[in-house]
Amino acid sequence: MNKIFKIFLALFTCLLVLSACGKKKAEDTNQTISGPKPSLSDALNTSGISLEKYQQIKYTDQQLHGGSSYKKVVSLLGNPSKTTNTTLTNNAQAKQYTWQMGGNAQLQYIFVIVYKDKVLSKGYQQNTAAKIVKKAKIDKIAKNTSFSDVQATLGSPLSQQEADGMSFMTYQYDNSHAYNLTFKDKKLSEKQSVSLNTNN
């Protein structure tokens, strides 16, 4: 469990680096923008990919049982835009496949990380920071709140990564700050405020 936990944390670190990019279109203000809760279904639809297809991508468990194969993911999403090698913390080699969305899409990309032809993790990065969540609303989310209840309250996050036993979401609350939420077994275990690099 500890080894897998560390692997997923390492993968999440990569996701956070990516989620801090692409913000230079945001306005030069720290004012919180109120708006309707963003829908992942709507965001996916702008990319020509249905929520049903995204949900069909299954990640393997911690013993590498089950989970979608790379071939299955390609059958759902088509060929990836980019393939990169990823070294896990146990020095095992995995591949990250990224599907870049079109310029008018609300999603910037969808990705999966594949190890031994099993989807180890999946996630996405939204293309816009227009729907910023009020900080006070995130502050009210209590420890041990379920993954689904957080999404129901706050809407789809700026970025998300899921894996067996571990899930992560990032919610932006002003022009340059966000909360990273960590879930263990679908329960909120940690909430950390971070600064985003808006100059990239």
N, C-alpha and C positions, 0 to 999 in steps of 0.2 A: 504493500500500500504506500509506503513512504517513497519508494522509487518512482511509482507512477505519479504520486502527488507532486514530486519535484519536476518530473517531466512536464506535467501540465502547467505548473507555474512558469517554467521556462518558456513554453509556448505562449502563455498569456503575456509575458513580458514582450515578446515579439509583436503581439497584437497591439499592445499599448503604444509601442513606438509608431506603428502604422496609424493608429487612431489619432495620434497627435499631428499628423500631416494633413494637408489639404484644407486648412482652415483659413487661408489668407483671403477668402472671399467674404468672410464675416466682417461686420461693421466694426469700426474702431470705437467700441463702447463696451462697458461692462454691464450695461443694463440687461436685466433679465427679460426675455421675450416670452410673453404668455401666448398660448395657442392650444388647439385641440391636441389630445394625445396622439402621437404619430402611430400609424398602423403598419405593422410589418407586412401585412397582406397588400396594402396599398403600395408600399415601397417596392415590394417584389413585382407587383403588376406593372409598374412603370419600367421594369427591366425586362418584361416579357417572360418572366418566370413565375409560375404560380406558387402560392404558399404550400399547396399540396405537394408539389415536386420537391421543394426545400425540405419539407417534413419527412419525405420518403428517404432522405439521406440519413442513415442510422450509423452511429458511432459504436465501436466495439466496447466490450467491457474490459475490466482491468486484467483479465486473463486472456485477452484477445479472442474471446468467444463472440460469435455473431458480428454484426456490423456490415455495412455496405462495402463492396469491393470498388476499386477504381473504375472498373468497367461499368458497374451499376451507376456510379455518379455521372460518368460521361453519357450514359443513355438518358439521364434526366436533364443534364445541363449543357450537353454538347462538349466539344473539345475545349480544354482550358486555354486562356490567353497567355498564361505564364506558368512555368514550372521551376521551382527552386529547391535546392537541397537544404535540409535542415538537420543539424546534429542535436540529438536529444542529450539530456544531462548524463545518461548512462553511456554516452558516446555512440549509441546506435544511430544509424542513418535513416532518415525519413524524408519524404518529399511533400512539399506544399504546392498544391495546385490552386491557381487563382483564376477566377472568371471575372474579367473587367466588364462593367456595364457601360452602356452608351452614355453620351454626354448629357442627355435629357433625363436619365434615370435617377431616381432618388437614392438608389444604392450605388456606391462606388465599386464595390466588388463583393463576391462570395468566395470563400476559400475552404478547402479541406486539407487536413494533414493526414497522409497515408503512411502506415508502417506495416510491413509484411502483408501488403495488399488488403489492409483493413483501414477503414476510416477511424483514425484515432481521435480526431477533433474536427468540428466544423464551426463556421462563424461567418460574420459579415461586417462590413463597414458602411455606414450611411454616408451619402455624398453631401449632406447639408447640415449645418448647425442652426438652421432657422427656427426649429422647434426646440427651444431650450427649456428645460424643466426648472421650475422654481426651486432654489436651494432649500427653502423651508419645507417643501414637500418631500424632498429626499431625506432631510434630517428626521422626519417623522417616521421613516421606515425603521422598524425595530429589528433587532437581532432575532434570528430564527424565523423571520417572515419567509414564506415559501417563494420560490422562483416565479411561479405563475401569479401569485398575488402581487409581487412587485411589478411585473409586466402589466397586470390589469390596472394598477394604480398609476404608473408612470408612463405607460406606453412602451413602444419598442425603443431600445437604447441606441445611442450613437454607434456603438460597436458591441458585438456579443460573440462569445466563444463558449461552446459546449463540449463536454467530454464526460465519460462515465465517472460519477462521483464528484466532479468538479465542474462549475460553470462560472462564467465571468460576464459582467455587463459594465459598460461605461455610460454614464449620463452626464451631459454637459449642462452646467447651471449658469454660466456667463461666458463672455467672449474668450476667456483664457483659463477657465478652471472646470474641472469635472470630478465626479465621484466614481471611483472604481469599486464595484460591488463584487465580492467573492462569495460563492455558494458552495457548501459541502453537502452532498446528498440532497440537493435542491432546497436547502435552508440557508438563509443569509448568515454568514459567519464573520464577515469583515466588511467595513465601509471606510474607504480612505479618500480624502480629498487630495487632488493632484493638480499641478499646473500643466497646461498644454502648451506645446511649442507652436505658436501661431505664425512663426516667421518662415516655416518651411514651404 
